[in-house]
Amino acid sequence: MGAPRTIAVSGATSGIGRALAAVFAAPGRQVVLLGRNPDRLAAAVAEVRARGAEPFPVPCDVTDPGALRDAAAAILGGPGTPGLLVLAHGVLPAGPALPLDVNALRAALETNLVGVARLVDALAPAMAGAGGGRILLVASMAALHPFRGIAPYAVSKAALDGYSRALAADLRGTGVGVSVAYPSIVETPMVESLRREAGEELPPVYRVFPAHPVDRVARKIARAALRGRTRIFVTWPDAVFDLLLRLFPRTAARWVETYVARRAR
Ligand SMILES: NC(=O)c1ccc[n+]([C@@H]2O[C@H](COP(=O)([O-])OP(=O)(O)OC[C@H]3O[C@@H](n4cnc5c(N)ncnc54)[C@H](OP(=O)(O)O)[C@@H]3O)[C@@H](O)[C@H]2O)c1
């Protein structure tokens, strides 16, 4: 698939979503930018315009069903049906599984799963009706292995991963494909604020593995999605870990936990 003319990106005001919007911004394209923060939305608009694309900002909180319906109506009545819908919004509530902060889990699920599903519900039928397209969900390696100290987040991303498979099954035959990206750690405001807020309590995985530059991650994800890849890994060790987890789930999980615990000391 070549890049379609109209691309919608949620989470376009920051981090991976903003970098993906910039990668897709090129002359002749319309880039719909969804986000909450007005200043960051204005900055994303300027960035997309500077790259020669036509920006279409849509302020919206994905946890507000009415706002999402309005956002979808504004998109379909404005730039029109997107050929590519990118779901890159998200929150990262950290904490253990025992005891589990159920409010943190609810917040993670509301944004990272329900907010995604509502936006897909609002736009996927039009995409199918227009002959097809692609939906790109930004999950996380934490969806595949729940690294310690980020239980609410990891559970929400595992749920998103499960949702992606149910969605792909329901969209089969409609011409709309589903891609899921599984980044590991990316240098973005999300990770910066986790480092700042957690201090000494920073979950071990963030002390052990390096954070990848966001622009490089976005380019890799965008290229793979446009090629129609259904599962997207940013680095080869991530892809190898995924394979090991599927072949030897217990051994691979134990090995990575031991490795992280030793290196984090
Ligand atoms: N950074 C990593 O290491 C990493 C690794 C794997 C996966 N991911 C995933 O990648 C995605 C982007 O993360 P990031 O690191 O780029 O984070 P980020 O820099 O904090 O950006 C998060 C984005 O999500 C938006 N957002 C959050 N809650 C929202 C809500 N209720 N309604 C609308 N928009 C909302 C934010 O909008 P506002 O700016 O308007 O608040 C912002 O644009 C997330 O799904 C994250 O889980 C990140």
Ligand as a Chemical Component Dictionary entry (heavy atoms), coordinates in Angstrom:
data_LIG
# 
_chem_comp.id                   LIG 
_chem_comp.type                 NON-POLYMER 
_chem_comp.pdbx_formal_charge   0 
_chem_comp.three_letter_code    LIG 
# 
loop_
_chem_comp_atom.comp_id 
_chem_comp_atom.atom_id 
_chem_comp_atom.alt_atom_id 
_chem_comp_atom.type_symbol 
_chem_comp_atom.charge 
_chem_comp_atom.model_Cartn_x 
_chem_comp_atom.model_Cartn_y 
_chem_comp_atom.model_Cartn_z 
_chem_comp_atom.pdbx_ordinal 
LIG N1  N1  N 0  7.432  5.773  24.921 1  
LIG C1  C1  C 0  7.537  4.460  25.032 2  
LIG O1  O1  O 0  8.539  3.934  25.560 3  
LIG C2  C2  C 0  6.475  3.573  24.464 4  
LIG C3  C3  C 0  6.788  2.217  24.277 5  
LIG C4  C4  C 0  5.816  1.371  23.788 6  
LIG C5  C5  C 0  4.569  1.845  23.452 7  
LIG N2  N2  N 1  4.288  3.170  23.644 8  
LIG C6  C6  C 0  2.938  3.610  23.321 9  
LIG O2  O2  O 0  2.983  4.598  22.316 10 
LIG C7  C7  C 0  1.866  5.492  22.460 11 
LIG C8  C8  C 0  2.395  6.911  22.521 12 
LIG O3  O3  O 0  3.223  7.029  23.660 13 
LIG P1  P1  P 0  4.283  8.211  23.798 14 
LIG O4  O4  O 0  5.471  7.627  24.450 15 
LIG O5  O5  O -1 4.416  8.917  22.516 16 
LIG O6  O6  O 0  3.536  9.103  24.904 17 
LIG P2  P2  P 0  3.352  10.684 25.077 18 
LIG O7  O7  O 0  4.512  11.397 24.520 19 
LIG O8  O8  O 0  3.001  10.858 26.496 20 
LIG O9  O9  O 0  2.074  10.970 24.180 21 
LIG C9  C9  C 0  0.833  10.460 24.564 22 
LIG C10 C10 C 0  -0.206 10.980 23.618 23 
LIG O10 O10 O 0  -1.457 10.400 23.981 24 
LIG C11 C11 C 0  -2.410 11.454 24.064 25 
LIG N3  N3  N 0  -3.437 11.135 25.046 26 
LIG C12 C12 C 0  -3.291 10.597 26.280 27 
LIG N4  N4  N 0  -4.485 10.513 26.887 28 
LIG C13 C13 C 0  -5.394 11.000 26.004 29 
LIG C14 C14 C 0  -6.790 11.183 26.042 30 
LIG N5  N5  N 0  -7.524 10.840 27.121 31 
LIG N6  N6  N 0  -7.400 11.707 24.950 32 
LIG C15 C15 C 0  -6.697 12.055 23.865 33 
LIG N7  N7  N 0  -5.358 11.915 23.763 34 
LIG C16 C16 C 0  -4.731 11.391 24.830 35 
LIG C17 C17 C 0  -1.617 12.682 24.497 36 
LIG O11 O11 O 0  -2.374 13.831 24.173 37 
LIG P3  P3  P 0  -2.138 15.258 24.905 38 
LIG O12 O12 O 0  -0.734 15.683 24.559 39 
LIG O13 O13 O 0  -3.110 16.133 24.272 40 
LIG O14 O14 O 0  -2.312 15.025 26.369 41 
LIG C18 C18 C 0  -0.371 12.492 23.658 42 
LIG O15 O15 O 0  -0.564 12.964 22.358 43 
LIG C19 C19 C 0  1.152  5.059  23.738 44 
LIG O16 O16 O 0  0.084  4.225  23.411 45 
LIG C20 C20 C 0  2.215  4.280  24.477 46 
LIG O17 O17 O 0  1.660  3.350  25.356 47 
LIG C21 C21 C 0  5.208  4.046  24.144 48 
# 
loop_
_chem_comp_bond.comp_id 
_chem_comp_bond.atom_id_1 
_chem_comp_bond.atom_id_2 
_chem_comp_bond.value_order 
_chem_comp_bond.pdbx_ordinal 
LIG N1  C1  SING 1  
LIG C1  O1  DOUB 2  
LIG C1  C2  SING 3  
LIG C2  C3  SING 4  
LIG C2  C21 DOUB 5  
LIG C3  C4  DOUB 6  
LIG C4  C5  SING 7  
LIG C5  N2  DOUB 8  
LIG N2  C6  SING 9  
LIG N2  C21 SING 10 
LIG C6  O2  SING 11 
LIG C6  C20 SING 12 
LIG O2  C7  SING 13 
LIG C7  C8  SING 14 
LIG C7  C19 SING 15 
LIG C8  O3  SING 16 
LIG O3  P1  SING 17 
LIG P1  O4  DOUB 18 
LIG P1  O5  SING 19 
LIG P1  O6  SING 20 
LIG O6  P2  SING 21 
LIG P2  O7  DOUB 22 
LIG P2  O8  SING 23 
LIG P2  O9  SING 24 
LIG O9  C9  SING 25 
LIG C9  C10 SING 26 
LIG C10 O10 SING 27 
LIG C10 C18 SING 28 
LIG O10 C11 SING 29 
LIG C11 N3  SING 30 
LIG C11 C17 SING 31 
LIG N3  C12 SING 32 
LIG N3  C16 SING 33 
LIG C12 N4  DOUB 34 
LIG N4  C13 SING 35 
LIG C13 C14 SING 36 
LIG C13 C16 DOUB 37 
LIG C14 N5  SING 38 
LIG C14 N6  DOUB 39 
LIG N6  C15 SING 40 
LIG C15 N7  DOUB 41 
LIG N7  C16 SING 42 
LIG C17 O11 SING 43 
LIG C17 C18 SING 44 
LIG O11 P3  SING 45 
LIG P3  O12 DOUB 46 
LIG P3  O13 SING 47 
LIG P3  O14 SING 48 
LIG C18 O15 SING 49 
LIG C19 O16 SING 50 
LIG C19 C20 SING 51 
LIG C20 O17 SING 52 
# 
